[in-house]
């Protein structure tokens, strides 16, 4: 089951107050970017975030789930309506992740 456009719009509304948020459609799902870094995604109408240290600290009870079979587990965001938590979560995850690697043209 792919993520619905309605769920994408719902999550984007919840993240509306956060600077530098973007998304990209990818095979029926959506990758979520913050400050140009992949911080998580929407998979089967679930909002999953990379399980870096800051995310685990902010979401200590969040279950780990696979975005799709065989993928690395990610943290399930169960309360996207908490705008203060979402802002802190996405910014801290983005700040903790390394800068994206530059793509070279062949």
C-alpha positions, 0 to 999 in steps of 0.5 A: 500500500502506498502513502496517500496524498491526503496523508502527505498533506496532513503531515506537511500541514503538521510540519508547516512551521518548520523552516527548510522542510521539503519532500520528494515522491519516490516509488509511491512513498515520500522522502522528507528532507530538513535542511537538505538532509533526508530525515525520514519519510512517509511509508504506507501512511506511517511517518518514520524518522531516522533513529539517530541519537537525538531522535531516540532521546526525543521519542524514547517510546517510539517503536522501530518499524521497517519502511519496507521489507528488508530496509533498516528500521526507523522510528515511528512518529505517533504524535505528528500533531505536537508541533513543538516536538516535531520542530525540535525532532526534525531540526535535531535529526538534521543537525546530527546527520552528516552533510549529503555527499556531492554527486559527481557527473559522469 
